[in-house]
Amino acid sequence: MSKKYGLIILSLVFLVGIVFVLNSTALLSEESKEKDTGEQRMTKEDIHIPLPSEVRGLYWTASTAGSERADELLSYMKERGLNTVVIDLKMDDGKIAFIPKSETLKIYQQTEPAITDFDGLLVKLFDNGIYRIARIAVMRDRKFGETHPEFAMKQSNGDFWTDKIGSIWVDPAAPEVAHYAIELAREAYARGFDEVQFDYVRFASDGTTNSIVYPVYDYKKSKVEIIRSFFKTIGEAMREEKIPVSFDVFGMTFWSFDDFNIGQRLIDVLPYADFVSPMVYPSHYVDGFEGFANPAEFPYEIVKRSLDEGTRLTHGFYSDSDSKLRSHWRPWLQDFDIGAVYTADMVEAQIKAARDAGASGWILWNARNVYEPAEY
């Protein structure tokens, strides 16, 4: 072989090698991209529990969630067939009860968070198949109000306005209040919660409300318009990011178009919620309501009628079937002794009422997280 032909052959081999390396690199790059995308998709799906066909839930305070009591309640839930927990993200004073990753949220956290192993808790619940709902109290928030006094309700002398139990409230008309709630919801979902539930989305109702001086709300719009706008802002933000969203409302919103001076109406929240949770605690209805001398003694009737009335009330505002409409209801039920001593039978009567009314589930409320053993 001549020297000339040898050089030509070596050159061709070299070129073929380069092409092979480039193609291999491209294939590896595409493979890597597909792997990364798959891992991200897998991770996202892997940290969230699918919505149960029927939500059977208990409420936990942040203090309970961060203590040994959480393990006790988890065992109780597994034994009794409960599949959902609603956990406060804030303490009663508004401080965030865990260490957030978002820098914008860190200024609101407790110095010593009640839930020290936040991610560990969520993993434990996940491993036990528990659907996890993050509860965010919005307008009642001392920490946010003290951090941003320009958005807190005041008295005429400039001091903070407080309700009957001394809580500071923030102005529902301030966009910053909604932005904070959305940021906290994003963090909760990203860390593993399966749904976010917003409570206290309303104007204040307890205390000398006629003495409130609002820093932002100027009365040019009604309270109904302000709260409707708030529901819209929150609901659309959650849906855009595919975060399941629910709202707590007063039980009486299922009975009337009246906003009871808090701005809250069922027809305004429904378009922006995956689920609506009315607080249909029988003890919270006035004596004589619907002919019941003491409504607390009629748990089935109060819950069933409330959910039925809510369905009737929304006719003309909701285009789908009644059964589809009813599936948006997920009531809070009473498991505490107000108005009557609540037994397991009375808890079970409320659960039956929720099922008979076509609700997609229910959640039991007890502020101390002490629940009456019942057949759920």
N, C-alpha and C positions, 0 to 999 in steps of 0.2 A: 504494500500500500504506500502510495506517495505521501509525502509530508503534507501536500496541499489537501488531499482527500481526508487525511487524518484530522486536520484542523477543522474541516467542514463537519465531520461526524461529531467531534467534540463539541462544536458550537451548537449543533442540533440537540445533542443530549442535554446541554446546559439549558437551552431554551425550553425544552420539554420539562425539565426539572422545575424551572421557574413557574411555568404554567400550572404544574401539579401543585406546587406549594401555594400559589395564589388561590387556586380553586379550593384546596383543602382549608385554607384560612377562611375563605368566604363561607364554606359550608359549616365550619366550626362556629363562625360568627353568627350565622343564621340559627344553628342549633342552640347556641348560647342564648340568643334572643328568645327563641321559643321556650327554652328551659326557664329563663328568668320570668317570662310572662306566665308560664304555667305555674311556677312557684308562687308568684304574686297572687294568681287566681286561687291557687290551692290554699294559700295562707289566709286569704280573705274569707273563703268558704269554711275553712277549718276552725275559725275562731267564733263562728256564730251558730247558735242552735236554731233549727227551723221552728216556725210558729206552731205550737201545739193545736190540734183540732179543737180542743177545749182548754182554755187557760184556767187552771185551778191554782190560785196564788195566795201567798202570804206577804204582808208588809214587814220589812226589817228596817229599823233605824240604822244609821251609820255606826253607832256605838255597838249595836248587836252584831253587825256585819264584821266588825273588827275584833270581836271577842270570841271566847270559847262557846258562847251561847249560839253562835252561828253553826257550829258543828252539831249541837244538840237539836237545833231546828231543822238542819239538813237531814239528820237521821229521822226525825219526826215526819218530815215531808216525804221521804222515800217510803217509810212504813205505811203512810196514809194515802199514797197515790197523788200527792200534790206535785205539780210540775213547773211552777213559776214563782219567782221571788221579785218583789219590788223593793229596791234599795235606795235610800236617800244618798244623794251625792253631797249634800250640805248638812251641816249641823243646824240646830234651831236658830242660831245667830247668823246664819248665812255663810259661815266659813266652809270652804271646801274640805271635805273629810279625808282626802287622800292627797298624795303628792302628784300634781299634774305634770305632764311633759311640756305642755304649751307654756312658753314664757309669759304670755299675757295673762295666764290664769294663776300663776304662782303667787301674786300679791294678795290673792283672796284665800289662800289655804291656811289651815290651822298650823300653829307652830309645831305641835306634836299631833299629827293626823290620827284620827280615830281608827282608820283602816290603814295599818302599816304595810301589810302585804296585799296591796290592791290587786295586782296581776295574779298573785297566787290564789286569791279568793275566787276570781273570775274563772281561773283554770279549774279549780276544785268543783265549782258549780257546773262548768261545762262537762267535766268528766262524769258527773252524776246526772247529766241530761236535763239540767234545770234551765229553763228559759229565763233570761235575766233582763229585767226592766230597770233602767236608771230613772229615778224620780228627781225632778228639778223643781224646787219651789222658786217661783220667779219674783213676783212683786214684794213679797214679805222677805226682806233681806237686809239685816242690820249691817253686815260686813260691806256689802256693795254701797249701801247708803252712807256709811261713815267714810268709805274710801272716796266716794264721789258725792259729796253733800249737795252739789249742784243739781243732782237728780233725785234727791230724797224729799219726801213730803215734809212740810214744815208747819209750825204754828205761826201765828201772827207776829210773835216776838222773835222769830228766827230760829227757835229751838226745833229739834226734830219732833215731828208728830209721831206718837206711838199709839198702838191699839190697846185694847183692854189688858193684854198680858205683857205690854212693854216692848212689842216688836216695832222696828222701824220699817216703813214701806217706801218703795220707790215709785216714781211717776210712770204709769203705763204709756204715756205719750212720748217718753224719751226713747229715741231709736237705740241709744246705747244699751238700754236694758235688754232689748231683743238681741242685739249683737252679742252680748255677754252670754245669754242663754244658749244661743246657737253655738258659740265657741265651746262651751262646756259640753253640750250635746255631742259635738263632733269628737271631742276627746273621749267621752264615754263609749261611743260606738267603736272608735278606732282601737280602744283598749280591750274590747270584747263584749260589752253589753249588746243585747240583741234588739233592743227597742229603747226609745227615750220617751218618758212621760212627763208632761209639764203640768204643774199645779200652781195655784195662786195666780192664774192669768186673769186678773180682774182688778177692779178698784177695791179699796178697803171697805169693810162692812162693819167691823166691830170697834166701838169707841165713838168719840165725838167727831164724827166724819164731817159735820158741817163747819168745823173749825180748821179744816185742812187748807193749807196754802200750797198750791201746786207750782213747782218751778218751771214746768214745761206746758202742761195742759192749760189751755186758755179758754175753754168753754165754747169755742167757735164750732167745734164738732161735738156731737153727743158722746156720752160714754160708750154707747153701743158701737158707734163708728170707730172709736179708738181701739176697743178690744177686738172688734172684727178685723181691723187692720193688723193687730198684733197676731191673731190666729193665722192670718194670711202670710205674714212675714215668716213666722216660725214654720208653719206647715209646708210652704213652698220651698223653703231652704232645706228642710229635711227630705222632702221628696226628690228634690234635685240631686241630692247626694245619696238617695236610696236608703235612707235611715227610717225604719218604721217609727211612726209617731202616734202618740195618744195624748189626750188632754183630760184632766179632771175638771168636773163642773158640779155646781150645786144640784142637789136632787130636784129642786123646784124648777130648774130650767126645762125639765121634761114635762112640766105641767102648764107652762104659760109662756107667752111671747114677751112678758114683762121682763125687764133686765134687773129688777130689784135694786136699782141704783148702783150696781156693780159693773154694768156693761156686758154681762155674760148672757148669751142666748144660744140655745141648741142649734138653731138654724144657721148661726154664724160660725160655729165651730165645726159642724159636720163636714163641710166641703174640704176642710184642710186636715182632717184627722183620719188615720186608719182605724182608730178605735176611740170611742168616747166613754169615759168612766164617770157616770153620775154617782154622787155620794148619797145613795138612797137608804141611808140609815133610818130605820123606822122611828128611832128616838128623836130624830131631828125635825120631825113634822109636828106641828102644833096640836095640842089636845083638841079633839073635835074634827080634825082634818078628815074629810070624806066620810064623816059620820062616826069615826072611831074615837071613843072617849080618850083612850090612851094608845096612839098609833104604835108605840113600842111593843105593845102586846099582840100585834097583828103582823108579824114579819112577812108571812107569805103574801098577804093581801097588799101591803104597802109596796113591796118590791115589784110584784107582778103588775099592779095597776100603774106604777110609775113608768115602767118600761113600755107598757102598752100605750100609755098617754104620749110618751115621747115619739113613738111610731106614728100615732095619729097626728101629732103636732107637725110633723115634717111632711105630711102629704102635700103635694104641690110644690115642694122644695127639693124633692129627691125623685129622680125619674125611674129608678130601678124598682124591683119587686119588694114587697114588705119583708120577705124572708131575707133578702140581701141587706135591706136596711137594718133589720134587727141584728144581723151578724156584726154590725159596727158597735153594738152595745156591749160593754164589759163593766158591769157595775161594781162599785165598792160596797161590800156588805158588812153589817155590824157584828162584831165579836167582842163586845164590851158591855158593861152593866150600867147603862143610862136609861132611865125610863122603866126598866124591868131588868131582872136578873136573866142574862142570856145564857141559856142552856144549849147543849148540843142539838136538841130538837129544834130550837129556834134558829140556830145557824143553818141546819139542814133545810128548814122551811124556806129560808131565803135562797139557798142554792137551787132548790126545786123551782122556786118562782122564776129565777133567772133562766133556767133551762126551759121552763114552760113558755117563757116570753121570747124564746129564740135567740137569747144572747150567746155570744161566742165564748163566753167564759165569765169569770168573776174573781174578785180579790177580797180577802178578808182584812179588815182593819182592826188592829188593837195597838194603841200607842205604846204600850209596854212590851209588845210582841209576845204576849202570853195568850195562847189560843185554846179554846174549849175543844177537847178531843171529840171529833165528830166523824161520821161516815161521809167522806167527801165524794 
